[in-house]
Amino acid sequence: MKILVTAATTLEIQPFLDFLQQHGETLKARQYRLGHCEIDVVIAGIGMMHTAFSLGGYFAVNKPDMALQGGIAGTFRHNWELGTAVVIEKEYLADLGAEDNDQFKDLFDIQLWQPSQQPFTGTALVNTFAGLPFAPALPSATGVSVNLVSGSRLTIDRLENRYAPDTESMEGAAFHYACLTHGIPFLQLRTLSNYVEVRDKSRWRIPLAVKALNEELVKTVETLNGI
């Protein structure tokens, strides 16, 4: 089984890379064999532009059996504990469009893209989880992807009212778009590092989220190796 594991930064998945180096066979830079699984790791970069470029280049010459994106994320749900792991079921492009006076209009509002035009389902990039050999038993979530991390009440209210999101990241939609376009079964794993609120980094729990993320990544590839 050939698996792509991608993340925005090395920081987010360094413990997972250490695990592969210790328990697997290194084939070449960021390519490993763990049992019957061949695992390619792509550090795609921060944001949708970097992620789309990196995955486009990778998928041009590779077609893995499964793609797995790992990362930390903010959450709009204050009843969810930081460090919680979730799988993202659908993603919205939450800041791509136009401003019309004091209103935001997305690509569908201004008719540059039509609802359910491939690879969208309605106006979302939806993971049906079809074709996956394994999906962890984690809560599913709705994500918004943004180029500018939300830190004002006005922006947060707009996102909540329009998309009712659970999480916010900077790369999820690009990952969903690339996998849906290429017909590759995929899974986006996120762990919650902070609440989406007026910016206060003293309340963020990045080490906790990174630890939880890497535990889930290791558990997932070990399970896949046993299938």
C-alpha positions as CSV (number, residue, x, y, z in Angstrom):
1,M,0.0,0.0,0.0
2,K,1.4,3.4,-1.0
3,I,0.5,6.2,1.4
4,L,1.1,9.9,1.1
5,V,1.4,11.8,4.4
6,T,1.5,15.6,4.0
7,A,1.7,18.5,6.5
8,A,2.2,22.2,6.3
9,T,5.4,22.2,8.5
10,T,7.9,19.7,9.8
11,L,7.2,21.0,13.3
12,E,3.7,19.5,13.2
13,I,4.8,15.9,12.4
14,Q,8.4,15.7,13.6
15,P,7.6,12.9,16.1
16,F,5.9,10.9,13.4
17,L,9.0,11.3,11.2
18,D,11.1,10.1,14.1
19,F,8.9,7.1,14.4
20,L,9.3,6.2,10.7
21,Q,13.0,6.6,11.0
22,Q,13.2,4.4,14.1
23,H,10.7,1.6,13.1
24,G,10.7,1.7,9.3
25,E,13.2,1.6,6.5
26,T,14.4,4.8,4.9
27,L,14.3,4.4,1.2
28,K,15.3,7.9,0.3
29,A,14.7,11.4,1.6
30,R,11.2,11.4,3.1
31,Q,10.3,8.1,1.7
32,Y,9.9,5.1,4.1
33,R,8.8,1.5,4.2
34,L,6.9,0.3,7.2
35,G,5.9,-3.3,6.9
36,H,4.0,-3.6,3.6
37,C,3.3,0.2,3.5
38,E,5.4,2.6,1.4
39,I,5.0,6.1,2.9
40,D,5.9,9.3,1.1
41,V,6.1,12.4,3.2
42,V,5.5,15.8,1.6
43,I,6.0,19.0,3.7
44,A,3.8,21.1,1.5
45,G,4.2,24.6,3.1
46,I,1.8,26.9,4.9
47,G,-1.4,28.0,3.2
48,M,-3.4,26.9,0.2
49,M,-1.1,28.2,-2.5
50,H,1.9,26.3,-1.2
51,T,-0.2,23.2,-0.5
52,A,-1.8,23.2,-4.0
53,F,1.6,23.6,-5.7
54,S,3.3,20.9,-3.7
55,L,0.4,18.4,-4.1
56,G,0.0,19.2,-7.8
57,G,3.7,18.4,-8.4
58,Y,3.4,15.2,-6.3
59,F,0.2,13.9,-7.9
60,A,1.6,14.6,-11.4
61,V,3.9,11.6,-11.0
62,N,2.5,9.6,-8.1
63,K,-0.9,8.0,-7.4
64,P,-1.0,6.8,-3.8
65,D,-3.6,4.4,-2.6
66,M,-4.4,6.9,0.2
67,A,-3.5,10.4,1.1
68,L,-3.3,11.6,4.7
69,Q,-3.0,15.3,5.8
70,G,-2.0,16.0,9.4
71,G,-2.1,19.3,11.1
72,I,-3.1,21.4,14.0
73,A,-6.2,23.7,13.8
74,G,-8.2,26.3,15.6
75,T,-11.7,25.4,16.7
76,F,-14.9,27.5,17.0
77,R,-16.3,25.0,19.5
78,H,-15.5,26.1,23.0
79,N,-17.0,22.9,24.3
80,W,-14.3,20.9,22.6
81,E,-11.1,20.4,24.6
82,L,-7.8,21.5,23.1
83,G,-5.8,18.5,22.1
84,T,-8.8,16.7,20.7
85,A,-8.3,14.9,17.4
86,V,-10.9,15.1,14.6
87,V,-11.4,14.1,11.0
88,I,-12.5,16.8,8.6
89,E,-15.6,15.7,6.6
90,K,-16.0,18.9,4.5
91,E,-14.1,22.1,3.8
92,Y,-15.2,25.5,2.7
93,L,-13.1,28.2,0.9
94,A,-13.9,30.9,3.4
95,D,-12.1,34.0,2.1
96,L,-11.9,33.5,-1.6
97,G,-14.3,35.9,-3.4
98,A,-15.1,39.6,-3.3
99,E,-16.0,42.4,-0.9
100,D,-19.2,44.2,-1.8
101,N,-19.2,47.2,0.5
102,D,-19.5,45.6,4.0
103,Q,-20.5,42.1,2.6
104,F,-18.3,39.2,1.7
105,K,-19.3,37.2,-1.4
106,D,-17.7,33.9,-2.3
107,L,-17.0,32.4,-5.7
108,F,-20.5,31.0,-5.8
109,D,-22.2,34.2,-4.9
110,I,-20.5,36.1,-7.7
111,Q,-21.0,33.1,-10.1
112,L,-17.4,32.4,-10.9
113,W,-18.0,28.8,-9.8
114,Q,-21.3,27.0,-9.8
115,P,-22.6,24.9,-6.9
116,S,-21.8,21.2,-7.3
117,Q,-19.4,22.0,-10.2
118,Q,-16.7,19.4,-9.8
119,P,-15.1,18.7,-7.3
120,F,-17.5,20.5,-5.1
121,T,-20.7,19.1,-3.5
122,G,-22.9,22.2,-3.2
123,T,-20.4,24.8,-2.1
124,A,-18.2,22.5,0.0
125,L,-15.3,20.1,-0.7
126,V,-16.8,16.9,0.9
127,N,-14.9,13.8,1.9
128,T,-17.3,10.8,1.6
129,F,-14.5,8.6,3.0
130,A,-15.2,6.2,0.0
131,G,-12.3,3.9,-0.9
132,L,-10.5,4.3,2.4
133,P,-9.0,1.1,3.8
134,F,-9.4,2.5,7.3
135,A,-10.8,5.6,9.0
136,P,-10.1,6.3,12.7
137,A,-13.1,6.4,15.0
138,L,-12.8,10.2,15.7
139,P,-15.4,13.0,15.7
140,S,-16.1,14.4,12.2
141,A,-15.9,18.2,11.7
142,T,-16.6,20.9,9.2
143,G,-13.6,23.1,8.4
144,V,-13.1,26.5,6.8
145,S,-9.8,27.2,5.1
146,V,-8.5,30.8,5.1
147,N,-5.4,32.6,4.0
148,L,-5.7,35.0,7.0
149,V,-6.1,33.4,10.4
150,S,-9.2,34.8,12.0
151,G,-8.6,37.1,15.0
152,S,-11.4,39.6,15.1
153,R,-15.0,39.3,16.3
154,L,-16.3,40.6,13.0
155,T,-14.6,37.9,10.9
156,I,-15.4,35.1,13.4
157,D,-19.1,36.1,13.4
158,R,-19.1,36.1,9.6
159,L,-17.6,32.6,9.4
160,E,-19.8,31.2,12.0
161,N,-23.0,32.6,10.5
162,R,-22.2,31.6,7.0
163,Y,-20.5,28.2,7.3
164,A,-21.2,26.9,10.9
165,P,-17.6,25.6,11.0
166,D,-16.0,23.5,13.7
167,T,-12.4,24.1,12.7
168,E,-10.2,26.6,10.9
169,S,-7.0,25.8,9.0
170,M,-4.9,27.3,6.2
171,E,-4.5,24.2,4.0
172,G,-7.5,21.8,4.3
173,A,-9.5,23.0,1.3
174,A,-6.4,22.7,-1.0
175,F,-5.8,19.1,0.2
176,H,-9.5,18.1,-0.3
177,Y,-9.5,19.8,-3.8
178,A,-6.4,18.0,-4.9
179,C,-7.5,14.6,-3.7
180,L,-11.0,14.9,-5.1
181,T,-9.7,16.1,-8.5
182,H,-7.3,13.1,-8.7
183,G,-9.7,10.6,-7.3
184,I,-7.5,9.6,-4.4
185,P,-9.1,8.4,-1.1
186,F,-8.1,10.8,1.6
187,L,-8.2,11.7,5.2
188,Q,-7.6,15.0,6.9
189,L,-6.6,14.6,10.5
190,R,-6.6,17.7,12.8
191,T,-5.9,18.3,16.4
192,L,-7.2,21.4,18.2
193,S,-4.5,23.8,19.3
194,N,-6.5,26.9,20.1
195,Y,-10.0,28.5,20.1
196,V,-10.8,30.8,17.2
197,E,-11.3,34.1,19.1
198,V,-9.7,37.5,19.4
199,R,-6.1,36.6,19.1
200,D,-4.4,35.6,22.4
201,K,-1.5,33.2,21.9
202,S,-1.0,32.8,25.6
203,R,-4.1,30.5,25.5
204,W,-2.9,28.3,22.6
205,R,-1.7,24.8,23.3
206,I,0.4,23.9,20.3
207,P,2.7,21.3,22.0
208,L,-0.4,19.5,23.3
209,A,-2.0,19.5,19.8
210,V,1.2,18.3,18.2
211,K,1.6,15.4,20.6
212,A,-2.0,14.3,20.0
213,L,-1.6,14.7,16.2
214,N,1.5,12.5,16.1
215,E,-0.1,9.8,18.3
216,E,-3.0,9.6,15.8
217,L,-0.7,9.5,12.8
218,V,1.4,6.7,14.3
219,K,-1.8,4.8,15.3
220,T,-3.3,5.3,11.8
221,V,-0.2,4.0,9.9
222,E,0.2,1.1,12.3
223,T,-3.4,0.1,11.6
224,L,-3.0,0.5,7.9
225,N,0.2,-1.7,8.1
226,G,-1.9,-4.4,9.7
227,I,-4.6,-4.5,7.1
